[in-house]
Amino acid sequence: MSEKNIDKILSTLVLKSPLLGYIALQCPVVLRDDLEAIAATDGRKIMLSQKFFELHLAEQVGVLAHEAAHIALDHVRRLKDKDAYLANIAADCAANVLLWEAGFSLPEGVITPE
């Protein structure tokens, strides 16, 4: 993971959404080789897989915004006692709808309300 690449992605996110950019800047961003998803959060840090770096810049910004939205919406804490599979689907739908309405680009295959 190149710090220069992450800095560019975070800077782009801050310009597009100062709130989500601020949240992402407060979190350590770590590369996880064992992560099956493109990215994830535990509510405190943002974890990226190698797949993240295969995306275009606009999608990388969207993915970071997605993880920051989970943190902003406190999904990890609020959904911890729910069925993990269903809670993740619901949380992803909520975050993705907000991001699409705000004009973010997300990778193909993300969870949608449909």
NUGUNU-665898 format. One record per atom (N, C-alpha, C): atom name; x, y, z negated. Coordinates in steps of 0.001 Angstrom, whole numbers. Each point is the difference from the previous one (the first is absolute). Last residue first. Layout:
@at: CA px: X py: Y pz: Z
...
% end
This chain:
@at: N px: -32452 py: -3047 pz: 4616
@at: CA px: -680 py: -908 pz: 927
@at: C px: 424 py: -1420 pz: -282
@at: N px: 2052 py: 3626 pz: -2308
@at: CA px: -1332 py: -342 pz: -521
@at: C px: -754 py: -970 pz: 902
@at: N px: 5307 py: -305 pz: 90
@at: CA px: -969 py: 1057 pz: 293
@at: C px: -1350 py: -391 pz: -618
@at: N px: 5729 py: -1296 pz: -95
@at: CA px: -1359 py: -298 pz: -423
@at: C px: -904 py: 1198 pz: 231
@at: N px: 4364 py: -892 pz: 3119
@at: CA px: -309 py: 369 pz: -1386
@at: C px: -1472 py: -264 pz: -285
@at: N px: 2363 py: -660 pz: 4324
@at: CA px: -282 py: -1116 pz: -886
@at: C px: -272 py: 372 pz: -1436
@at: N px: 3067 py: 3162 pz: 3108
@at: CA px: -1085 py: -893 pz: 412
@at: C px: -183 py: -1090 pz: -1039
@at: N px: 2095 py: 4579 pz: -1787
@at: CA px: 327 py: -1101 pz: 917
@at: C px: -1239 py: -822 pz: 370
@at: N px: -438 py: 5259 pz: -1132
@at: CA px: 292 py: -1224 pz: -745
@at: C px: 273 py: -1125 pz: 996
@at: N px: -351 py: 5822 pz: -433
@at: CA px: 89 py: -1189 pz: 850
@at: C px: 373 py: -1185 pz: -882
@at: N px: -2720 py: 4808 pz: -1357
@at: CA px: 1204 py: -833 pz: -67
@at: C px: -91 py: -1147 pz: 995
@at: N px: -3348 py: 3669 pz: -1162
@at: CA px: 800 py: 15 pz: 1225
@at: C px: 1295 py: -795 pz: -43
@at: N px: -3851 py: 607 pz: -3232
@at: CA px: 1015 py: 1055 pz: -117
@at: C px: 950 py: 25 pz: 1206
@at: N px: -3375 py: -3326 pz: -408
@at: CA px: -710 py: 1281 pz: 19
@at: C px: 962 py: 1180 pz: -90
@at: N px: 1763 py: -4339 pz: -424
@at: CA px: -464 py: 226 pz: 1375
@at: C px: -708 py: 1344 pz: 107
@at: N px: 1325 py: -1334 pz: -4308
@at: CA px: 1147 py: 362 pz: 837
@at: C px: -405 py: 234 pz: 1446
@at: N px: -3255 py: -1501 pz: -3140
@at: CA px: 460 py: 1350 pz: -350
@at: C px: 1132 py: 456 pz: 926
@at: N px: -1455 py: -4430 pz: 438
@at: CA px: -1044 py: 924 pz: 468
@at: C px: 421 py: 1444 pz: -286
@at: N px: 2778 py: -3436 pz: -1683
@at: CA px: 92 py: 159 pz: 1455
@at: C px: -1042 py: 958 pz: 556
@at: N px: 4 py: -1148 pz: -4685
@at: CA px: 1176 py: 800 pz: 365
@at: C px: 31 py: 266 pz: 1508
@at: N px: -3415 py: -2827 pz: -1600
@at: CA px: -171 py: 1354 pz: -532
@at: C px: 1158 py: 897 pz: 423
@at: N px: 269 py: -4592 pz: 1083
@at: CA px: -1047 py: 686 pz: 780
@at: C px: -149 py: 1445 pz: -451
@at: N px: 2892 py: -2733 pz: -2492
@at: CA px: 565 py: 326 pz: 1311
@at: C px: -1012 py: 725 pz: 874
@at: N px: -1467 py: -1600 pz: -4174
@at: CA px: 934 py: 1117 pz: -179
@at: C px: 616 py: 408 pz: 1330
@at: N px: -2817 py: -3797 pz: -44
@at: CA px: -767 py: 1217 pz: -285
@at: C px: 919 py: 1214 pz: -124
@at: N px: 2043 py: -4218 pz: 530
@at: CA px: -748 py: 357 pz: 1212
@at: C px: -751 py: 1309 pz: -212
@at: N px: 2187 py: -1813 pz: -3716
@at: CA px: 966 py: 511 pz: 964
@at: C px: -689 py: 424 pz: 1297
@at: N px: -2584 py: -2097 pz: -3320
@at: CA px: 390 py: 1342 pz: -435
@at: C px: 981 py: 618 pz: 983
@at: N px: -1295 py: -4504 pz: 619
@at: CA px: -1077 py: 939 pz: 350
@at: C px: 353 py: 1433 pz: -385
@at: N px: 3110 py: -3368 pz: -1210
@at: CA px: -175 py: -10 pz: 1456
@at: C px: -1045 py: 1040 pz: 421
@at: N px: 772 py: -743 pz: -4678
@at: CA px: 1133 py: 657 pz: 668
@at: C px: -192 py: 105 pz: 1503
@at: N px: -3769 py: 79 pz: -3862
@at: CA px: 530 py: -1025 pz: 895
@at: C px: 1063 py: 647 pz: 882
@at: N px: -539 py: 2650 pz: -4427
@at: CA px: -912 py: -467 pz: 1051
@at: C px: 640 py: -1147 pz: 768
@at: N px: 1967 py: 2863 pz: -3510
@at: CA px: -827 py: -1067 pz: -566
@at: C px: -996 py: -576 pz: 1004
@at: N px: 3040 py: 3657 pz: 1123
@at: CA px: 799 py: -1102 pz: -538
@at: C px: -828 py: -1151 pz: -549
@at: N px: -987 py: 4563 pz: 2180
@at: CA px: -456 py: -1266 pz: 576
@at: C px: 689 py: -1225 pz: -602
@at: N px: 919 py: 4643 pz: -1312
@at: CA px: -1463 py: -114 pz: 39
@at: C px: -488 py: -1356 pz: 476
@at: N px: 4739 py: 1110 pz: -99
@at: CA px: -586 py: -84 pz: -1341
@at: C px: -1499 py: -272 pz: 55
@at: N px: 2243 py: 554 pz: 4122
@at: CA px: 628 py: -1107 pz: -726
@at: C px: -629 py: -172 pz: -1380
@at: N px: -1349 py: 3691 pz: 2835
@at: CA px: -548 py: -1307 pz: 337
@at: C px: 602 py: -1136 pz: -823
@at: N px: 130 py: 5214 pz: 221
@at: CA px: 216 py: -853 pz: -1172
@at: C px: -539 py: -1415 pz: 214
@at: N px: 369 py: 3981 pz: 3039
@at: CA px: -1315 py: -517 pz: -375
@at: C px: 56 py: -972 pz: -1176
@at: N px: 4012 py: 1863 pz: 1758
@at: CA px: -866 py: 1141 pz: -318
@at: C px: -1373 py: -457 pz: -491
@at: N px: 3023 py: -3276 pz: 1596
@at: CA px: 467 py: 560 pz: -1276
@at: C px: -912 py: 1145 pz: -436
@at: N px: -819 py: -1918 pz: 4182
@at: CA px: -291 py: -994 pz: -1047
@at: C px: 408 py: 540 pz: -1371
@at: N px: 1189 py: 2594 pz: 3679
@at: CA px: -1439 py: 92 pz: -267
@at: C px: -420 py: -1015 pz: -1059
@at: N px: 4417 py: -123 pz: 1601
@at: CA px: -190 py: 1156 pz: -889
@at: C px: -1483 py: 178 pz: -342
@at: N px: 1088 py: -3284 pz: 3152
@at: CA px: 458 py: -413 pz: -1331
@at: C px: -160 py: 1135 pz: -1012
@at: N px: -1067 py: 1017 pz: 4449
@at: CA px: -906 py: -1044 pz: -487
@at: C px: 394 py: -437 pz: -1419
@at: N px: 2826 py: 2926 pz: 2356
@at: CA px: -1195 py: 704 pz: -480
@at: C px: -998 py: -993 pz: -592
@at: N px: 3766 py: -1770 pz: 2090
@at: CA px: 380 py: 639 pz: -1272
@at: C px: -1183 py: 752 pz: -598
@at: N px: -715 py: -1852 pz: 4213
@at: CA px: 153 py: -1067 pz: -991
@at: C px: 423 py: 580 pz: -1353
@at: N px: -292 py: 2956 pz: 3694
@at: CA px: -1319 py: -483 pz: -405
@at: C px: 68 py: -1077 pz: -1069
@at: N px: 3987 py: 1532 pz: 1951
@at: CA px: -563 py: 1065 pz: -834
@at: C px: -1375 py: -437 pz: -520
@at: N px: 1992 py: -2807 pz: 3080
@at: CA px: 755 py: -49 pz: -1255
@at: C px: -536 py: 1044 pz: -978
@at: N px: -1722 py: 30 pz: 4351
@at: CA px: -547 py: -1116 pz: -776
@at: C px: 735 py: -151 pz: -1329
@at: N px: 1551 py: 3256 pz: 3018
@at: CA px: -1355 py: 374 pz: -441
@at: C px: -630 py: -1107 pz: -841
@at: N px: 4301 py: -839 pz: 1988
@at: CA px: 36 py: 983 pz: -1085
@at: C px: -1398 py: 332 pz: -512
@at: N px: 548 py: -4796 pz: 2176
@at: CA px: 292 py: 1359 pz: 475
@at: C px: -102 py: 964 pz: -1177
@at: N px: 1291 py: -5173 pz: -1005
@at: CA px: -1115 py: 865 pz: 388
@at: C px: 505 py: 1314 pz: 571
@at: N px: 2701 py: -3504 pz: -2014
@at: CA px: -312 py: -315 pz: 1390
@at: C px: -1134 py: 868 pz: 534
@at: N px: 1542 py: -29 pz: -4578
@at: CA px: 961 py: 715 pz: 832
@at: C px: -160 py: -308 pz: 1483
@at: N px: -2675 py: -2182 pz: -3377
@at: CA px: -269 py: 1440 pz: -46
@at: C px: 885 py: 751 pz: 990
@at: N px: 598 py: -4667 pz: -935
@at: CA px: -1012 py: 291 pz: 1036
@at: C px: -303 py: 1500 pz: 76
@at: N px: 2754 py: -1911 pz: -3445
@at: CA px: 740 py: 331 pz: 1221
@at: C px: -964 py: 351 pz: 1138
@at: N px: -1936 py: 913 pz: -4789
@at: CA px: 638 py: -1167 pz: 609
@at: C px: 758 py: 462 pz: 1245
@at: N px: -1400 py: 2777 pz: -4739
@at: CA px: -71 py: -132 pz: 1450
@at: C px: 659 py: -1301 pz: 431
@at: N px: -2327 py: 2751 pz: -4626
@at: CA px: 881 py: -1052 pz: 498
@at: C px: -227 py: -169 pz: 1501
@at: N px: -741 py: 3788 pz: -4244
@at: CA px: -455 py: -412 pz: 1325
@at: C px: 1026 py: -984 pz: 534
@at: N px: -1517 py: 1395 pz: -5346
@at: CA px: 983 py: 70 pz: 1077
@at: C px: -647 py: -459 pz: 1304
@at: N px: -2714 py: 476 pz: -3823
@at: CA px: 1137 py: 823 pz: -422
@at: C px: 1054 py: 146 pz: 1086
@at: N px: -4026 py: -2620 pz: 456
@at: CA px: -510 py: 1180 pz: -697
@at: C px: 1095 py: 938 pz: -461
@at: N px: 632 py: -3892 pz: 2655
@at: CA px: -422 py: -511 pz: -1305
@at: C px: -554 py: 1148 pz: -844
@at: N px: 387 py: -957 pz: 5646
@at: CA px: 322 py: 809 pz: -1173
@at: C px: -459 py: -727 pz: -1246
@at: N px: 1443 py: -895 pz: 5685
@at: CA px: -855 py: -247 pz: -1167
@at: C px: 389 py: 985 pz: -1088
@at: N px: 755 py: -1588 pz: 5762
@at: CA px: 324 py: 803 pz: -1184
@at: C px: -973 py: -356 pz: -1115
@at: N px: 203 py: -2596 pz: 3950
@at: CA px: 875 py: 1080 pz: 473
@at: C px: 479 py: 824 pz: -1190
@at: N px: -1202 py: -5034 pz: -1127
@at: CA px: -702 py: 1146 pz: 583
@at: C px: 1024 py: 1017 pz: 511
@at: N px: 1598 py: -3774 pz: -2295
@at: CA px: -648 py: -456 pz: 1234
@at: C px: -719 py: 1136 pz: 715
@at: N px: 4473 py: -182 pz: -3412
@at: CA px: -1340 py: 572 pz: 170
@at: C px: -588 py: -445 pz: 1337
@at: N px: 4548 py: -786 pz: -1883
@at: CA px: -993 py: -1038 pz: -265
@at: C px: -1442 py: 469 pz: 196
@at: N px: 3932 py: 2849 pz: 428
@at: CA px: 100 py: -1040 pz: 1022
@at: C px: -1061 py: -1073 pz: -168
@at: N px: 163 py: 5296 pz: -1445
@at: CA px: -214 py: -1331 pz: -581
@at: C px: -3 py: -1025 pz: 1126
@at: N px: 1472 py: 5495 pz: -1287
@at: CA px: -129 py: -1018 pz: 1030
@at: C px: -122 py: -1347 pz: -696
@at: N px: -1440 py: 5029 pz: -2035
@at: CA px: 942 py: -1107 pz: 7
@at: C px: -300 py: -976 pz: 1132
@at: N px: -944 py: 5205 pz: -2424
@at: CA px: -328 py: -779 pz: 1193
@at: C px: 1068 py: -1080 pz: 114
@at: N px: -2092 py: 3234 pz: -4265
@at: CA px: 1134 py: -649 pz: 655
@at: C px: -507 py: -793 pz: 1204
@at: N px: -2760 py: 4290 pz: -1608
@at: CA px: 148 py: -1448 pz: -145
@at: C px: 1311 py: -486 pz: 593
@at: N px: -1789 py: 4537 pz: 179
@at: CA px: 173 py: -306 pz: -1416
@at: C px: 299 py: -1479 pz: -250
@at: N px: -1018 py: 1823 pz: 4374
@at: CA px: 1318 py: 470 pz: -436
@at: C px: 280 py: -327 pz: -1463
@at: N px: -4273 py: -930 pz: 1915
@at: CA px: 1020 py: -917 pz: 523
@at: C px: 1399 py: 406 pz: -459
@at: N px: -3562 py: 2869 pz: -1111
@at: CA px: -132 py: -1268 pz: -720
@at: C px: 1081 py: -975 pz: 457
@at: N px: -287 py: 4057 pz: 2315
@at: CA px: 490 py: 212 pz: -1370
@at: C px: -47 py: -1307 pz: -790
@at: N px: -1913 py: -31 pz: 4273
@at: CA px: 1453 py: 110 pz: 72
@at: C px: 610 py: 177 pz: -1378
@at: N px: -4634 py: 94 pz: 425
@at: CA px: 491 py: -1369 pz: 133
@at: C px: 1524 py: -20 pz: 103
@at: N px: -1932 py: 4299 pz: -244
@at: CA px: -354 py: -787 pz: -1182
@at: C px: 556 py: -1419 pz: 93
@at: N px: 553 py: 3026 pz: 3742
@at: CA px: 829 py: 331 pz: -1164
@at: C px: -318 py: -840 pz: -1240
@at: N px: -554 py: -1031 pz: 5245
@at: CA px: -863 py: -10 pz: -1185
@at: C px: 859 py: 290 pz: -1228
@at: N px: 1875 py: 518 pz: 4332
@at: CA px: -1350 py: -398 pz: 418
@at: C px: -986 py: 37 pz: -1170
@at: N px: 4650 py: 932 pz: -712
@at: CA px: -550 py: 1021 pz: 899
@at: C px: -1436 py: -316 pz: 399
@at: N px: 2340 py: -3139 pz: -2621
@at: CA px: -216 py: 1227 pz: -784
@at: C px: -614 py: 1087 pz: 879
@at: N px: 1350 py: -4005 pz: 2118
@at: CA px: -1198 py: -191 pz: -817
@at: C px: -322 py: 1254 pz: -803
@at: N px: 3987 py: -70 pz: 2433
@at: CA px: -1135 py: 69 pz: 918
@at: C px: -1309 py: -159 pz: -757
@at: N px: 3942 py: -586 pz: -2403
@at: CA px: -143 py: 1413 pz: 388
@at: C px: -1193 py: 189 pz: 927
@at: N px: 1181 py: -4418 pz: -1188
@at: CA px: -595 py: 724 pz: -1132
@at: C px: -207 py: 1474 pz: 326
@at: N px: 2238 py: -2604 pz: 3189
@at: CA px: -1391 py: -454 pz: -106
@at: C px: -708 py: 743 pz: -1132
@at: N px: 4596 py: 764 pz: 535
@at: CA px: -733 py: 556 pz: 1143
@at: C px: -1479 py: -368 pz: -82
@at: N px: 2885 py: -1866 pz: -3225
@at: CA px: -126 py: 1444 pz: -208
@at: C px: -795 py: 644 pz: 1130
@at: N px: 1121 py: -4547 pz: 407
@at: CA px: -1045 py: 199 pz: -1005
@at: C px: -216 py: 1488 pz: -247
@at: N px: 3525 py: -1158 pz: 2863
@at: CA px: -1294 py: -326 pz: 602
@at: C px: -1138 py: 250 pz: -979
@at: N px: 4369 py: 518 pz: -1607
@at: CA px: -298 py: 1062 pz: 964
@at: C px: -1360 py: -246 pz: 654
@at: N px: 1829 py: -3261 pz: -2855
@at: CA px: -544 py: 1126 pz: -764
@at: C px: -399 py: 1137 pz: 930
@at: N px: 63 py: -5213 pz: 1429
@at: CA px: 800 py: 1219 pz: 97
@at: C px: -678 py: 1127 pz: -778
@at: N px: 78 py: -5607 pz: -272
@at: CA px: -859 py: 1179 pz: 0
@at: C px: 896 py: 1230 pz: 0
% end
